[in-house]
Amino acid sequence: MNRPTRASKPAASPRSLRRGMALLITLVLVVLLAVLSTGAIMSSTVEFREGRNSLVEQRAFAVAEYGLNAEIATWDRGRNLPPPAGMAIGAIDSMNVFVAQQDTAKVYIQRLTTTAFLVRSVGRASIGSAQLESQRETQMLVRLAYPTIVPGGAIVTAGALEVRGSAVVSGTNSQPVGWTQCPQLAGRDTFAISIAPGQSASIQKPEMVIGGVYRDPAAGDSNTYVRFGTESWNSLVANADLKLPGGTYGPRPAGSSAQCLTSEALNWGEPWRSGASYTAGCRDYFPLIYIDGPTTISNGRGQGILLVNGDLRLTGNFEWYGLIIVRDDIVKGNGTFDLWGSAMAANTSVNDNNTFNGNSTFRYSTCAIESALRASAILTRTRDRAWVQLQ
């Protein structure tokens, strides 16, 4: 008996198998290419964003440094004074904003001690969107570098001296009229005249000298007139605000009630505190002035430190608040001369003789001296870790 048989399926051809594998491989390749493309795009995007963020961060850091350096370079030396004229210890000044290529830096100044300040700069940069903004902060610890000068009298001289006419020399520590920083700069009385031993002091009338004449070896030491603590005559000359040739000058403050034109060569500050010609904008401007050669000052007023490399002749009506340091003689001619502070004459020439006559008044004033020293100080970095980047 024969059994019926099932019809067998035809075998797949090799060509059909190859066609199926090719499709699968094509799909796999498409997926791999898609993944690689996506990865490349994502990697490029990440690199682009990292580069962009790094650029914004560098711009923020650069503008923060710009603000820090710009503030120190244009330091308002009125801050150096004690309050109320200057900053109080712990006070913060945050009104300065510097702009560089549309990026901004806001600078904060805090007074830490009498001579130390912390300057902090916050820089911000962006690329057209607040979401693409970066902030960096740097700070620097700075101190005031100013000469240490404690004159031994209203007049200090290494040579002979004559006081005649209506001149008065007083070692009584006096306060300039209207100056408000004086309670913070208290001092003591001193000698009217400090003169080198062996030099003659010719005083026409005893009442012309209040505080006596002191024969001081330091007055005869040449270092007294060129060495001032951490500073020297040369460093003061190098840092002078005004450098002028010898000649005749009549200084006057230049500016307004809110502005002081410090670029004016004859603007030597404003010592007055009232009056029709009072220039309030220059009241905290105490320039360091160097004059190279014999000098005559005829009329005017000023404040600060005056260095004269030669003789100084005073004529007319002239007022000075602060320090005068002269390498040779000081001679008072006709007119009225008023000094609050101290005058020092090194008498480096042979046969020198300082002469003070007419209507001249020399008043020793710690307030005027210290104000001139502090307000003319320059900034220097502290020795250890002066600069730091906070973020």
SULZI-V358094 format. One record per residue. RES is the residue in one letter. SS is DSSP state (hx for helix, st for strand, lp for the rest). PSI is psi in radians with two decimals (* if undefined). D_CENTER is the distance of its C-alpha to the mean C-alpha in whole Angstrom. Layout:
((RES:SS:PSI:D_CENTER) (RES:SS:PSI:D_CENTER))
//
This chain:
((M:lp:2.22:125) (N:lp:2.28:122) (R:lp:2.50:118) (P:lp:2.54:116) (T:lp:2.55:113) (R:lp:2.59:110) (A:lp:2.18:108) (S:lp:2.56:105) (K:lp:2.51:102) (P:lp:2.43:101) (A:lp:2.46:98) (A:lp:2.49:95) (S:lp:2.63:95) (P:hx:-0.58:92) (R:hx:-0.69:90) (S:hx:-0.69:90) (L:hx:-0.74:88) (R:hx:-0.64:86) (R:hx:-0.65:85) (G:hx:-0.72:84) (M:hx:-0.70:81) (A:hx:-0.68:80) (L:hx:-0.74:79) (L:hx:-0.78:77) (I:hx:-0.69:75) (T:hx:-0.74:74) (L:hx:-0.74:73) (V:hx:-0.74:71) (L:hx:-0.70:70) (V:hx:-0.75:68) (V:hx:-0.78:67) (L:hx:-0.76:65) (L:hx:-0.67:64) (A:hx:-0.76:63) (V:hx:-0.78:61) (L:hx:-0.73:59) (S:hx:-0.77:58) (T:hx:-0.74:57) (G:hx:-0.73:55) (A:hx:-0.73:54) (I:hx:-0.78:52) (M:hx:-0.72:51) (S:hx:-0.74:49) (S:hx:-0.69:48) (T:hx:-0.76:47) (V:hx:-0.79:45) (E:hx:-0.70:43) (F:hx:-0.79:42) (R:hx:-0.71:41) (E:hx:-0.76:39) (G:hx:-0.74:38) (R:hx:-0.78:36) (N:hx:-0.71:35) (S:hx:-0.67:33) (L:hx:-0.79:32) (V:hx:-0.69:30) (E:hx:-0.75:29) (Q:hx:-0.66:27) (R:hx:-0.72:26) (A:hx:-0.72:25) (F:hx:-0.73:23) (A:hx:-0.76:22) (V:hx:-0.53:20) (A:hx:-0.75:19) (E:hx:-0.67:17) (Y:hx:-0.81:16) (G:hx:-0.71:14) (L:hx:-0.87:12) (N:hx:-0.64:11) (A:hx:-0.68:11) (E:hx:-0.75:9) (I:hx:-0.67:6) (A:hx:-0.53:7) (T:lp:0.63:6) (W:lp:2.28:4) (D:lp:1.81:6) (R:hx:-0.09:5) (G:hx:-0.42:9) (R:hx:-0.45:9) (N:hx:-0.43:9) (L:lp:2.73:12) (P:lp:2.79:15) (P:lp:2.71:17) (P:lp:-0.16:19) (A:lp:-0.70:16) (G:lp:-2.90:13) (M:lp:2.48:14) (A:lp:2.70:17) (I:lp:2.22:17) (G:lp:-0.28:18) (A:lp:2.65:17) (I:st:2.29:16) (D:st:2.05:15) (S:st:0.62:16) (M:st:0.00:17) (N:st:2.15:15) (V:st:2.14:17) (F:st:2.49:17) (V:st:2.31:20) (A:st:1.97:21) (Q:lp:0.81:25) (Q:lp:0.02:26) (D:st:2.67:24) (T:st:2.66:22) (A:st:2.18:19) (K:st:2.28:18) (V:st:2.33:15) (Y:st:2.24:15) (I:st:2.18:12) (Q:st:2.30:14) (R:st:2.12:13) (L:lp:-0.77:16) (T:lp:-2.98:16) (T:lp:-0.60:14) (T:lp:-0.04:12) (A:st:2.44:12) (F:st:2.56:11) (L:st:2.12:13) (V:st:2.08:12) (R:st:2.31:15) (S:st:2.20:16) (V:st:1.95:20) (G:st:2.40:21) (R:st:2.37:25) (A:st:2.58:27) (S:st:2.87:31) (I:lp:1.29:34) (G:lp:0.10:35) (S:lp:2.47:36) (A:hx:-0.45:35) (Q:hx:-0.29:37) (L:hx:0.75:35) (E:st:2.51:32) (S:st:2.60:29) (Q:st:2.31:26) (R:st:2.58:24) (E:st:2.26:21) (T:st:2.76:18) (Q:st:2.74:16) (M:st:2.40:13) (L:st:2.11:13) (V:st:2.79:10) (R:st:2.80:10) (L:st:2.28:8) (A:st:1.88:9) (Y:lp:2.71:11) (P:lp:2.58:14) (T:lp:1.80:17) (I:lp:2.06:19) (V:lp:1.55:22) (P:lp:2.55:24) (G:lp:0.07:28) (G:st:3.04:29) (A:st:-0.55:28) (I:st:2.24:29) (V:st:2.18:29) (T:st:2.54:31) (A:lp:-0.12:33) (G:lp:-3.02:35) (A:st:2.80:38) (L:st:2.47:37) (E:st:2.30:39) (V:st:2.01:39) (R:lp:3.11:41) (G:lp:-2.24:42) (S:lp:0.33:40) (A:lp:2.56:37) (V:st:2.30:36) (V:st:2.10:34) (S:st:2.27:33) (G:lp:0.05:31) (T:lp:2.16:32) (N:lp:2.01:28) (S:lp:2.75:28) (Q:lp:2.13:26) (P:lp:2.51:25) (V:lp:2.19:27) (G:lp:-0.07:25) (W:lp:2.18:22) (T:lp:-0.26:22) (Q:lp:-0.07:19) (C:hx:-0.65:22) (P:hx:-0.46:24) (Q:hx:-0.17:21) (L:hx:0.85:20) (A:lp:2.52:24) (G:lp:-2.94:25) (R:lp:2.88:29) (D:lp:2.75:31) (T:lp:-2.94:31) (F:st:2.65:33) (A:st:-0.79:33) (I:st:2.27:33) (S:st:2.02:33) (I:st:2.60:34) (A:lp:2.46:36) (P:lp:2.47:39) (G:lp:-0.21:42) (Q:lp:2.58:40) (S:lp:2.47:42) (A:st:1.78:40) (S:st:1.95:43) (I:st:2.07:42) (Q:lp:-0.76:45) (K:lp:2.43:45) (P:hx:-0.61:44) (E:hx:-0.11:43) (M:hx:-0.23:40) (V:st:2.00:38) (I:st:1.89:37) (G:lp:-0.12:36) (G:lp:3.02:38) (V:st:2.23:38) (Y:st:2.19:37) (R:st:1.71:38) (D:lp:2.08:35) (P:hx:-0.55:35) (A:hx:-0.55:31) (A:hx:-0.47:31) (G:hx:-0.03:33) (D:lp:2.15:31) (S:hx:-0.46:29) (N:hx:-0.43:27) (T:hx:-0.50:26) (Y:hx:-0.02:24) (V:lp:-0.22:22) (R:st:2.15:22) (F:st:1.23:19) (G:lp:-2.16:19) (T:lp:-0.14:17) (E:st:2.96:16) (S:st:3.02:18) (W:hx:-0.78:19) (N:hx:-0.70:18) (S:hx:-0.62:15) (L:hx:-0.74:14) (V:hx:-0.75:16) (A:hx:-0.58:14) (N:lp:0.18:11) (A:lp:2.43:12) (D:lp:-0.62:11) (L:st:2.24:15) (K:st:2.04:18) (L:st:2.64:21) (P:st:2.83:25) (G:lp:2.59:27) (G:lp:-2.80:29) (T:st:2.29:29) (Y:st:2.63:26) (G:lp:1.44:27) (P:lp:2.54:23) (R:lp:2.50:23) (P:lp:2.52:20) (A:lp:2.19:21) (G:st:-2.63:20) (S:lp:-2.92:22) (S:lp:-0.34:22) (A:lp:-0.07:20) (Q:lp:2.49:18) (C:st:2.16:16) (L:lp:1.44:17) (T:lp:-0.23:14) (S:lp:-0.23:16) (E:lp:2.18:19) (A:lp:-0.44:19) (L:lp:0.18:21) (N:lp:1.81:18) (W:lp:0.53:17) (G:lp:2.97:16) (E:lp:1.79:19) (P:lp:-0.31:20) (W:lp:2.79:23) (R:lp:0.10:24) (S:lp:3.06:27) (G:lp:2.84:29) (A:lp:-0.61:31) (S:lp:0.28:28) (Y:lp:2.22:25) (T:lp:1.62:22) (A:hx:-0.54:20) (G:hx:-0.32:18) (C:hx:0.21:16) (R:lp:-0.49:17) (D:lp:0.23:13) (Y:lp:1.90:12) (F:lp:1.48:12) (P:st:2.68:12) (L:st:2.01:12) (I:st:2.28:16) (Y:st:2.19:18) (I:st:2.11:22) (D:st:1.63:24) (G:lp:2.96:27) (P:lp:2.39:29) (T:st:2.46:28) (T:st:2.24:30) (I:st:2.09:28) (S:st:1.87:30) (N:st:2.84:30) (G:st:-2.96:26) (R:st:2.82:24) (G:st:3.09:20) (Q:st:2.70:17) (G:st:-2.50:15) (I:st:2.18:16) (L:st:2.06:18) (L:st:2.23:20) (V:st:2.09:23) (N:lp:1.28:25) (G:lp:-2.78:28) (D:lp:2.61:30) (L:st:2.12:29) (R:st:2.27:31) (L:st:2.12:31) (T:st:2.91:33) (G:st:-2.78:33) (N:st:1.88:32) (F:st:2.40:28) (E:st:2.39:26) (W:st:2.35:23) (Y:st:1.98:21) (G:st:-2.40:19) (L:st:2.48:19) (I:st:2.16:21) (I:st:2.07:22) (V:st:2.36:25) (R:lp:-0.40:27) (D:lp:-2.12:30) (D:lp:2.76:32) (I:st:2.14:31) (V:st:2.19:33) (K:st:2.11:34) (G:lp:-2.54:36) (N:lp:2.73:38) (G:lp:-2.96:36) (T:st:2.25:34) (F:st:2.23:31) (D:st:2.26:29) (L:st:2.29:26) (W:st:1.97:24) (G:st:-2.11:23) (S:st:2.60:24) (A:st:2.28:25) (M:st:2.23:26) (A:st:2.07:28) (A:lp:-0.42:29) (N:lp:1.05:32) (T:lp:-0.18:32) (S:lp:2.88:35) (V:lp:2.55:39) (N:lp:0.75:40) (D:lp:2.70:37) (N:st:2.05:37) (N:st:2.29:35) (T:st:2.23:37) (F:st:1.99:36) (N:lp:-3.03:38) (G:lp:-2.70:39) (N:st:1.41:37) (S:st:2.43:34) (T:st:2.16:32) (F:st:1.97:30) (R:st:2.12:29) (Y:st:2.31:27) (S:lp:1.90:24) (T:hx:-0.66:22) (C:hx:-0.84:20) (A:hx:-0.69:19) (I:hx:-0.89:18) (E:hx:-0.63:16) (S:hx:-0.75:14) (A:hx:-0.73:14) (L:hx:-0.82:12) (R:hx:-0.73:10) (A:hx:-0.36:9) (S:lp:0.11:8) (A:lp:2.67:7) (I:st:2.81:5) (L:st:2.43:5) (T:st:2.68:9) (R:st:2.61:11) (T:lp:2.78:14) (R:lp:-0.70:17) (D:lp:2.19:20) (R:lp:0.92:20) (A:lp:-0.60:16) (W:st:2.51:17) (V:st:2.51:20) (Q:st:2.11:22) (L:lp:-0.66:23) (Q:lp:*:26))
//
